[in-house]
Amino acid sequence: MITVLPNLITVLFNLITVLLNMITVLINMITVILNMINYKYIYYKFYAMFSYRIKDMLLAKGISKPYTWLGSIGIDHNAAYRLLGTKKITYIPLAQLCKVCEAAHCTPNDLIVWDFNHKKSTVTPEDAPKHPLYAIRPREATNLAEKLKKLTPEQLRALEESIDGMGSN
């Protein structure tokens, strides 16, 4: 009986240790879930006022088939569909953003728009023009092809000279 008691105490001690480990794992899981909930709350609260204008920017650069173009620079069809779709995107992996920027010769600021009129924005419309983010406010998409059609031959030559001068910088 005396030898059984230490074994019983060891078994109970091991059982308590296992239970404490399980409780620790459970607490860690709950912490992760709470952090995820908090992250989503912060993400949507503060960053939902940004949107992407990838398709508009590509069309303005004369890329008439943005989906095909994205595929040609190594972005898979699911990602291209997501980037160009009508559904609002909440994130773009940095690797994809970098690919688009490098291939389109642009910056992330050319692809992102700040909506200062968004209901969650803390900047008032009156103060928006003074804010640094105002530089990436929504603008009307430019159709350069239509504008070029309206230029005279002299204006086209001047534009070409101006563009050639830009390339030598």
N, C-alpha and C positions, 0 to 999 in steps of 0.2 A: 504494500500500500504506500509506503514511504517513497519508493522509486517511481511510482505512478504520478505522485503529486508534482515533482519537478517537471516531468514530461507534460503533464496537464497545464502547468503554468507556462511552459515554453510554447505549447500549442496555442494557448490563449493569448500570449504575448505576440506571437506571429500573426494570429487572427486580427488582433487590434492594430498591428502594424499595417497589414493589408488594407483594413478598413480605413485607416488614416490616409494611406496612399490613394485609395479610391476617392476619398473626400477631397484630397488635394487636387487630383485630376479633375474632379467635378467643378471645384472652385475655379481652376484654370480655364476650363471650358466656358463657364459662365462669364468669366472676365473677358475672354476672347469675343464671345457673343455680344456682350455689352459694349466693347470697344468697336465692334463692327457696326452696331446700331448707332453709336455716337458718331462714328466716321461718316456713315451715310447721312445722318442728320446735318453734320457740319458741311459735308460735300454739297448736298442739295441746297442748304441754306445759303451758302456763300458763293458757290460756283455755278449755280443754275442760270445766272445772268450772262454767262458766256455761251456762245454757240459757234458753230463752224460754218464757213462758207467755201468749202473746198471746191464744190462743183462750180459755183459762180466764178471763183478765181481762175479755175482751169479753162472754163469757157471764155472768159475775158482774155486769156492768153492765146486764144485761137485753137485750143485743144477741143475739137468737136466731139470726140468720143472719149470722155473722161474715164469711163469704166475700162475700156481697152487700154488706155494710156496707163492707168494704175497697174494693170496686169503686166504691161511691158516693163515697168520699173521694179517688178518683183513683189507686188502686193497681191495676195491670193484673192480669188473671186469673192469669198465670203466677206473679207475685210473691205474690199472695194465696194461691194453692195452696201455694207454698213456705212462706209464713209460718204457715199453718194446718195443714199436713200433719203426718203422724206422723213423718216423717223428721227427724232432729235437724238444726236449722239451725246453721251455724257463723258466719254473719254476716248482718247486715241493713244495707243502705245507709242512711246517716244521713238522707237525704231521706225514705225510707219510714218510718223510726223517728219522725222529726219529724211527719210527716203523721198517723200513728197517735196519737201523744201529744197533738197539738193537737186532733184531732177527738174523742178519747176523754177529754179533760181528765185526763191522767195524766202521769207522768214515766217515763223509761226504767227507773227502779228498780221501777216497777209491772209492767214487762214482762220483767224479767230475774231469774233465780233463781240463787243461789250454792249449789252442792252441796259443802258442806265434807266430806262423806263420800266424795267422789270420790277414786279411787286416786291421782290426781296432785296433790291438794291438799296443801300443806305445813302447813296448820293442823290440829292434832289436834282430834278431837271435843270433848275436854275444854276446849280453849282457844277453840273456835268462839264460844261466847256472849259472849266478851270482844272479839271481832274486829268492826270496823265493818261488814264485809260480812254479818254475821249478820242485819242488818235485812232483807236480801233473800233469806233462806233459803227453801226450799220450804215452802209452807203448803197446807193443804187448801183446795180451791176452795169458795167460799161461794155457796150458792144463796139469794139474798135473797128471791126470790119465795116459796120454801117457808117461810122464816122469817116473812115478812109474813102469810102465810095463818094462822099460829098466833097472831098478835097480837089482843088484844081491841080493840074500837072505841076505848076510852079510850087504849090504848097507841098505836094508829094516829094519833089526834089529837095526842098528845104528840110522836110521831115527826115528824109533819107540821110542827108548830110548831118543833121543833128544826131541821128541814131548812130551813124558811123563814128561820130566824135565821142559818143558815150562808150563805144566798144574799145576805144584806145586808152581809156583811163586805167 
